[in-house]
Amino acid sequence: MKFKTIEIFTFLMGLFIIGFIVWNRFIRVRLPKEILATDSTLIILSVICLCLCFLFLFLSNILLTEYKNKNKESWINKIILLVNNKYYYNKFINFIINRVIQAPIFVYNEIYKRVFMRPLIEYVGTHLSTKLSNYKKIFYFIVFVIPKMIVSVCFLIDVAIYKEFFYFYNSLGLLIIPLILNVVLFIIKHHAIRQRDRIEYFFVFEETETKVYISFQPHLTTEERKFGLKIDSESWYFLNKTFIFIEDFVTQITEIKYFYDFKVNVIYYGMYFVGFLVYCLILINFY
């Protein structure tokens, strides 16, 4: 199968992002730890750029939090809607989302096509969804909020108090927890949807209070119906319910993330902004 140029770009971008994440989580801990005043313009400009980036992220999340909480007539809403209606802005955002942010997903899809992972994915998905179905918010805060908060607090403490990176570098490993769980949740939802669609391609399930009626989909060919007769349709019904349950579990986790993430990120990015601001002051010998 020949890859298109855009697919090659997406695949390489995915590998780059995965490589950067590995470097950021594990290799960077070997960089110099002590923070000293410096005459290097490049270092100072780099830290200023990072400070401005986190200021932008901090303010963006404040605006997005306000956007979610206010009515449609608010000035924030009007600005966001005005920007969203711009053609080239949408083209740019779609490119970033589809070809850069989702590039690791493209890499996963290519692996999924070539490696048989079904038993492992179904085992993990079933156990996660059944054991944590009543603890979704707790799961979200333990896995996605606390590790990130610990790292950002350590960064601020190291810069503002100790003027050297010690606790920050030692805590970086915690960021692998939300990273891995994000990947796991995507994989099990992706697999659940594919398997559910595959089952529902063959069968129609009509549930009543006392019984479930199972029939073939009307679009099936004769050969597909013959294949369907060899399948235990009742067991496929329960399997389909399992996949729907797994998909719903991940969807609810995603909704919880969407509800809390902007508020959490205000604190998270705010601490990094303050940390890099102090870092700048140290580099120019003002702190």
C-alpha positions in Angstrom: 0.0 0.0 0.0 1.4 3.4 -1.0 1.4 6.2 1.4 0.3 9.7 0.3 2.7 12.6 1.1 0.4 13.9 3.8 0.2 10.5 5.4 4.0 10.3 5.5 4.1 13.7 7.0 1.5 12.7 9.7 3.4 9.5 10.4 6.7 11.3 10.8 5.1 14.0 12.9 3.6 11.3 15.2 7.1 9.7 15.6 8.5 13.1 16.3 5.9 13.9 19.0 6.4 10.4 20.6 10.2 10.9 20.6 9.8 14.4 22.1 7.6 13.1 24.9 10.2 10.4 25.7 13.0 13.0 25.7 10.9 15.3 27.8 10.0 12.7 30.3 13.2 10.7 30.7 16.3 12.1 28.9 16.0 15.8 30.0 16.7 14.9 33.6 20.4 14.7 32.6 20.5 18.4 31.8 22.2 20.9 34.1 20.2 21.5 37.3 21.5 24.7 38.9 19.9 28.0 37.9 22.5 30.8 37.6 22.6 34.3 36.2 23.9 34.2 32.7 25.0 36.5 29.8 23.7 34.1 27.2 21.1 36.0 25.1 19.9 32.7 23.7 19.1 31.1 27.1 17.4 34.3 28.3 15.3 34.6 25.2 14.4 30.9 25.3 13.1 31.2 28.9 11.3 34.5 28.1 9.6 32.7 25.2 8.5 29.8 27.5 7.3 32.3 30.0 5.2 34.0 27.3 3.9 30.7 26.1 2.7 29.7 29.5 1.2 33.2 30.0 -0.7 32.7 26.8 -1.9 29.2 27.9 -2.9 30.6 31.3 -4.9 33.4 29.9 -6.4 31.2 27.2 -7.7 28.7 29.8 -9.2 31.6 31.8 -11.0 32.8 28.7 -12.2 29.3 27.8 -13.4 28.8 31.4 -15.4 32.0 31.2 -16.6 31.0 27.7 -18.1 27.8 29.1 -19.7 29.6 32.1 -21.2 32.7 30.4 -24.1 33.1 28.1 -23.9 33.5 24.4 -24.1 37.3 24.5 -20.9 37.7 26.5 -18.0 39.6 24.8 -15.7 36.6 25.2 -18.2 34.4 23.3 -18.5 37.0 20.5 -14.7 37.2 20.1 -14.4 33.4 20.0 -17.3 33.0 17.5 -15.8 35.8 15.3 -12.4 34.1 15.2 -14.0 30.6 14.6 -15.8 31.9 11.5 -12.6 32.9 9.8 -11.8 30.5 6.9 -8.0 30.4 7.1 -8.1 30.2 10.9 -10.3 27.0 10.6 -8.0 25.6 7.9 -5.0 26.2 10.1 -6.6 24.7 13.2 -7.9 21.7 11.3 -4.4 21.1 10.0 -2.8 21.3 13.5 -5.5 19.0 14.9 -5.6 16.4 12.2 -1.9 16.3 11.1 0.0 17.3 14.2 -1.9 16.8 17.4 -3.5 13.5 16.2 -0.3 12.3 14.5 0.5 9.8 17.3 -3.1 8.4 16.7 -2.2 7.8 13.1 0.9 5.9 14.1 -1.2 3.8 16.5 -3.7 3.1 13.7 -1.0 1.8 11.5 0.3 -0.5 14.3 -3.3 -1.6 15.1 -3.7 -2.8 11.5 -0.6 -4.9 11.6 -0.4 -6.3 15.2 -3.0 -8.6 16.8 -3.8 -6.8 20.1 -7.4 -7.7 20.6 -7.2 -10.0 23.7 -5.0 -7.5 25.6 -7.1 -4.5 24.7 -10.4 -6.3 25.7 -8.9 -7.5 29.0 -7.7 -4.0 30.0 -10.9 -2.3 28.8 -13.2 -4.7 30.6 -11.3 -4.5 33.9 -11.0 -0.8 33.8 -14.6 -0.1 33.0 -16.1 -2.6 35.5 -13.8 -1.8 38.5 -13.8 2.0 38.0 -17.4 2.6 36.7 -18.5 4.2 40.1 -15.2 6.1 40.6 -14.8 8.1 37.4 -14.1 11.5 39.0 -11.7 10.0 41.5 -10.0 8.2 38.7 -9.7 11.5 36.7 -8.2 13.5 39.6 -5.8 10.7 40.7 -4.5 10.0 37.2 -4.8 13.2 35.2 -4.7 16.1 37.8 -2.5 15.1 40.8 0.6 14.0 38.8 0.6 17.2 36.7 0.0 19.4 39.8 2.8 17.8 41.7 5.3 18.4 38.9 4.2 22.0 38.4 4.4 22.7 42.2 7.9 21.1 42.3 9.0 23.3 39.4 7.8 26.5 41.2 9.4 25.5 44.5 12.7 24.6 42.8 12.9 27.9 40.9 11.6 30.3 43.5 13.1 28.7 46.7 16.1 26.5 45.8 17.2 28.0 42.5 18.1 24.6 41.2 16.1 21.8 39.6 15.9 18.8 42.0 12.4 18.0 43.0 11.2 19.0 39.5 13.4 16.5 37.7 12.7 13.8 40.2 9.0 14.3 39.8 8.9 14.3 36.0 8.4 10.6 35.8 4.9 11.2 37.2 3.8 12.7 33.9 4.1 9.3 32.3 0.9 8.3 34.2 -1.6 10.6 32.4 0.3 10.0 29.2 -0.1 6.2 29.3 -3.7 6.4 30.6 -4.6 8.8 27.7 -3.2 6.3 25.3 -4.9 3.4 27.0 -8.3 5.1 27.0 -8.0 6.0 23.4 -7.0 2.5 22.4 -9.8 0.7 24.3 -12.5 3.2 23.0 -11.2 2.9 19.5 -11.2 -0.9 19.7 -14.7 -1.0 21.3 -16.2 1.2 18.6 -14.7 -1.0 15.8 -15.9 -4.2 17.4 -19.3 -2.9 18.1 -19.7 -1.6 14.6 -18.5 -5.0 13.3 -21.2 -6.9 15.4 -23.9 -4.4 14.5 -23.0 -4.8 10.8 -24.4 -8.4 11.1 -27.1 -8.2 13.7 -30.0 -6.1 14.9 -30.7 -6.3 18.6 -34.2 -5.3 19.8 -34.7 -5.4 23.5 -37.9 -5.6 25.5 -38.5 -5.9 29.2 -38.4 -9.7 29.1 -36.7 -10.7 25.9 -34.1 -9.8 23.3 -34.9 -10.3 19.6 -31.9 -10.9 17.3 -32.1 -10.7 13.6 -29.8 -10.2 10.6 -29.3 -6.7 9.1 -31.4 -6.4 5.9 -28.4 -5.3 3.8 -26.4 -8.5 4.3 -25.5 -10.6 1.2 -26.3 -14.3 1.0 -22.7 -15.2 1.8 -22.7 -12.9 4.8 -25.9 -14.4 6.1 -24.3 -17.9 5.8 -21.4 -16.7 7.8 -23.7 -15.1 10.3 -25.5 -18.4 10.8 -22.2 -19.9 12.1 -22.0 -17.3 14.8 -23.6 -17.7 18.2 -25.7 -14.5 18.0 -26.6 -14.6 21.7 -23.0 -14.5 22.9 -22.4 -11.7 20.3 -25.3 -9.7 21.9 -23.5 -9.8 25.3 -20.2 -9.0 23.7 -21.8 -6.1 22.0 -23.2 -4.8 25.4 -19.7 -5.1 26.8 -18.2 -3.0 24.0 -20.9 -0.4 24.5 -20.2 -0.3 28.2 -16.5 0.2 27.6 -17.2 2.9 25.1 -19.6 4.7 27.5 -17.0 4.5 30.3 -14.3 6.2 28.2 -16.8 8.8 26.9 -17.8 9.7 30.5 -14.2 10.1 31.5 -13.6 12.4 28.5 -16.7 14.4 29.5 -15.3 14.8 33.0 -12.0 15.9 31.6 -13.7 18.4 29.4 -15.6 19.8 32.3 -12.6 20.2 34.7 -9.6 20.6 32.4 -9.8 24.3 31.7 -10.2 25.1 35.4 -7.3 22.7 36.3 -5.1 24.2 33.6 -5.6 27.7 34.9 -3.8 26.6 38.1 -1.4 24.3 36.2 -0.2 26.8 33.6 -0.3 29.6 36.1 2.3 28.0 38.3 4.5 27.4 35.3 4.1 31.0 34.2 5.1 32.3 37.7 8.0 29.8 37.7 9.4 30.9 34.4 8.9 34.5 35.3 11.1 34.0 38.4 13.5 32.0 36.2 13.9 35.0 33.9 14.5 37.3 36.9 17.2 34.9 38.2 18.9 34.7 34.8 19.2 38.5 34.6 20.3 38.7 38.3 17.1 40.5 39.5 16.1 37.8 42.0 
